[in-house]
């Protein structure tokens, strides 16, 4: 059994800045819900609206300098990553208010999908503080993972009109199209100085194994709080193999047969053929890739675990 991450009770906060991405994937009355959730909290609160890439990080850095006690991010995983990068190096915690299409990090941390419930973790003192790691490639940071090969093609080649019309199912359609001609690559891998080869149609360098469903991960023993990165290589890309991966993702003690899994603090990967690479949904420069983990990079407000759960889980490992 995976040991539960350590959490501490969140204090009563006196001030909060909410960084809001108006281009997020949810058509909800956000400002009205924020007003309802925060106006009786006793906190001094302010809402900052992003206009372009980089605004969320800048707003977060400014909040830290001004002594704001907690910073919230409303938006998708990209917005959450920007705010988290602005809070690194401080002890100012991050509150995640899911507002995107997938909201993978909030699923990883069991943060409620409904906005009023997510706000209540901060406004009503229902949350706990948990340290979360961040990955780094070159000068770029990631909360979730890098996808190399087939998975990156599916993400990056998904049609914009399909995404607007179908949401996450647009990636499924794009992935099925990429399956027509899967190419098997040989990866030269170095993990914490140990070198070896692995073959597959796609690879992931991951901080999180969550696939957008609470409690469901690509492989056992993956955690955003363990101080490790995970390398996953998918051997084959027939439909049966992919179904096996999805089915076994709901079983925390089972590694699906098409998957190979390693862990380490630094992972270097070189492919023997040109491959696309995406990092948290955005295309980046192709391999060679050198990724490292930044342990305990940011504190996040998460739901408080039931009393005794952590001790019981630890005793069972």
DAKA-V909559 format. One record per backbone hydrogen bond with DSSP energy under -0.5 kcal/mol. CO is the residue of the C=O (numbers start at 0). NH is the residue of the N-H. If there is no record, write none. Layout:
co->CO nh->NH
co->CO nh->NH
This chain:
co->7 nh->128
co->10 nh->12
co->13 nh->43
co->14 nh->69
co->15 nh->45
co->16 nh->18
co->16 nh->71
co->17 nh->19
co->17 nh->47
co->18 nh->73
co->19 nh->21
co->19 nh->49
co->20 nh->23
co->25 nh->27
co->27 nh->29
co->28 nh->32
co->29 nh->33
co->30 nh->34
co->31 nh->35
co->32 nh->36
co->33 nh->37
co->34 nh->38
co->37 nh->40
co->42 nh->44
co->43 nh->15
co->45 nh->17
co->47 nh->19
co->49 nh->21
co->51 nh->54
co->53 nh->57
co->54 nh->58
co->55 nh->59
co->56 nh->60
co->57 nh->61
co->58 nh->62
co->59 nh->63
co->60 nh->64
co->61 nh->65
co->62 nh->67
co->63 nh->66
co->68 nh->92
co->69 nh->16
co->70 nh->94
co->71 nh->18
co->71 nh->73
co->72 nh->74
co->72 nh->96
co->73 nh->20
co->74 nh->98
co->74 nh->99
co->75 nh->79
co->76 nh->80
co->77 nh->81
co->78 nh->82
co->79 nh->83
co->80 nh->84
co->81 nh->85
co->82 nh->86
co->83 nh->86
co->83 nh->87
co->86 nh->89
co->92 nh->70
co->93 nh->95
co->93 nh->300
co->94 nh->72
co->94 nh->96
co->95 nh->97
co->96 nh->74
co->98 nh->25
co->102 nh->106
co->103 nh->107
co->104 nh->108
co->105 nh->110
co->106 nh->109
co->106 nh->214
co->108 nh->302
co->113 nh->117
co->114 nh->118
co->115 nh->119
co->116 nh->120
co->117 nh->120
co->117 nh->121
co->118 nh->121
co->118 nh->122
co->119 nh->123
co->119 nh->125
co->120 nh->126
co->121 nh->124
co->125 nh->303
co->126 nh->9
co->127 nh->301
co->128 nh->7
co->129 nh->299
co->131 nh->296
co->131 nh->297
co->133 nh->293
co->134 nh->141
co->135 nh->291
co->136 nh->139
co->139 nh->136
co->141 nh->134
co->143 nh->206
co->143 nh->207
co->144 nh->279
co->145 nh->204
co->146 nh->277
co->147 nh->202
co->148 nh->152
co->149 nh->153
co->150 nh->154
co->151 nh->155
co->152 nh->156
co->154 nh->157
co->158 nh->162
co->159 nh->163
co->160 nh->164
co->161 nh->165
co->162 nh->166
co->165 nh->168
co->166 nh->169
co->167 nh->170
co->167 nh->171
co->168 nh->172
co->169 nh->173
co->170 nh->174
co->171 nh->175
co->172 nh->176
co->173 nh->177
co->174 nh->178
co->176 nh->179
co->177 nh->180
co->178 nh->181
co->181 nh->183
co->182 nh->184
co->184 nh->186
co->184 nh->199
co->185 nh->187
co->185 nh->271
co->186 nh->188
co->186 nh->197
co->187 nh->269
co->188 nh->195
co->189 nh->191
co->189 nh->267
co->190 nh->193
co->192 nh->194
co->193 nh->190
co->195 nh->188
co->197 nh->186
co->199 nh->184
co->200 nh->149
co->201 nh->233
co->202 nh->147
co->203 nh->205
co->203 nh->231
co->204 nh->145
co->205 nh->229
co->208 nh->217
co->212 nh->215
co->214 nh->216
co->215 nh->210
co->218 nh->221
co->222 nh->225
co->223 nh->132
co->228 nh->263
co->229 nh->205
co->229 nh->231
co->230 nh->261
co->231 nh->203
co->232 nh->234
co->232 nh->259
co->233 nh->200
co->233 nh->201
co->237 nh->241
co->238 nh->242
co->239 nh->243
co->240 nh->244
co->241 nh->245
co->242 nh->246
co->243 nh->247
co->244 nh->248
co->245 nh->249
co->246 nh->249
co->247 nh->250
co->248 nh->216
co->249 nh->251
co->250 nh->253
co->253 nh->255
co->255 nh->258
co->257 nh->234
co->259 nh->232
co->261 nh->230
co->263 nh->228
co->264 nh->292
co->265 nh->191
co->266 nh->290
co->267 nh->189
co->268 nh->287
co->268 nh->288
co->269 nh->187
co->275 nh->148
co->276 nh->283
co->277 nh->146
co->278 nh->281
co->281 nh->278
co->288 nh->268
co->289 nh->137
co->290 nh->266
co->291 nh->135
co->292 nh->294
co->293 nh->133
co->293 nh->296
co->296 nh->88
co->297 nh->131
co->298 nh->93
co->299 nh->129
co->299 nh->301
co->300 nh->95
co->301 nh->127
co->305 nh->308
co->307 nh->311
co->308 nh->312
co->309 nh->313
co->310 nh->314
co->311 nh->315
co->312 nh->316
co->313 nh->316
